[in-house]
Amino acid sequence: MPTYVDPNACTACQGEHQGPLCVYICPNDLMVLDQDQNKGFNQEPEMCSECYACVKLCPEEAIHVRGLSLIHISEPTRPLYI
């Protein structure tokens, strides 16, 4: 499920010296800063590799995963071995 940014919660990591952390952590460069609203957003949700690095890193917990609202992404995760 792709990620999306709650614009009401996003502060663009105000106070961080490099700006929004999601922009720097996204391995596919999908998270960008909307210059007009000064908010982060996923520019191509269908291309999201679902690594959830942005979700885990967001200090405001403003990034969510569609369909996974009952799962606590901030919990430590373990790889699934098949």
C-alpha positions as CSV (number, residue, x, y, z in Angstrom):
1,M,0.0,0.0,0.0
2,P,1.5,3.4,-0.9
3,T,2.1,6.1,1.6
4,Y,0.4,9.4,1.8
5,V,1.1,12.6,3.8
6,D,-1.5,14.2,6.1
7,P,-1.2,17.9,5.1
8,N,-2.7,18.9,8.5
9,A,0.0,17.1,10.4
10,C,3.1,17.7,8.1
11,T,5.4,20.5,9.3
12,A,8.0,19.8,6.6
13,C,10.3,18.8,9.5
14,Q,10.4,22.4,10.7
15,G,13.7,23.0,12.4
16,E,15.6,20.3,10.5
17,H,18.6,21.7,8.8
18,Q,18.0,19.7,5.6
19,G,14.2,20.1,5.3
20,P,11.7,17.3,5.2
21,L,13.3,14.0,6.2
22,C,11.0,12.0,4.0
23,V,12.5,13.6,0.9
24,Y,16.0,12.5,1.9
25,I,15.1,9.0,3.1
26,C,12.9,7.8,0.2
27,P,15.0,5.4,-1.9
28,N,13.0,6.0,-5.0
29,D,12.9,9.8,-4.7
30,L,9.1,9.8,-4.7
31,M,8.7,12.1,-1.6
32,V,9.1,15.7,-2.5
33,L,8.4,19.1,-1.0
34,D,5.4,21.0,-2.3
35,Q,6.9,24.5,-2.4
36,D,3.4,26.2,-2.4
37,Q,2.1,24.5,0.7
38,N,5.5,23.7,2.3
39,K,4.4,20.1,2.9
40,G,5.9,16.8,1.9
41,F,4.0,14.5,-0.5
42,N,4.3,11.3,-2.5
43,Q,4.5,12.4,-6.1
44,E,3.9,8.9,-7.6
45,P,2.1,6.7,-5.0
46,E,1.8,3.8,-7.5
47,M,5.6,3.6,-7.8
48,C,6.1,3.3,-4.0
49,S,8.2,0.3,-3.1
50,E,6.5,0.1,0.3
51,C,9.7,0.2,2.3
52,Y,8.0,2.6,4.8
53,A,11.2,4.4,5.6
54,C,9.4,7.7,5.4
55,V,6.7,6.5,7.8
56,K,9.2,5.4,10.4
57,L,11.3,8.5,10.2
58,C,8.5,11.2,10.2
59,P,8.8,13.0,13.6
60,E,5.2,14.3,13.3
61,E,3.7,10.9,12.3
62,A,2.2,12.7,9.3
63,I,2.9,9.9,6.8
64,H,0.4,7.1,6.7
65,V,-0.1,3.9,4.7
66,R,-3.4,3.3,3.0
67,G,-5.1,0.2,4.4
68,L,-2.8,-0.3,7.3
69,S,-4.3,2.1,9.9
70,L,-4.5,-0.6,12.5
71,I,-0.8,-1.6,12.3
72,H,1.8,0.3,14.4
73,I,4.5,1.0,11.8
74,S,6.7,2.6,14.5
75,E,7.1,-0.8,16.1
76,P,10.3,-2.7,15.4
77,T,9.9,-4.8,12.3
78,R,11.5,-8.2,11.5
79,P,12.0,-9.6,8.0
80,L,9.7,-12.4,7.0
81,Y,11.6,-15.5,6.0
82,I,9.8,-17.8,3.6
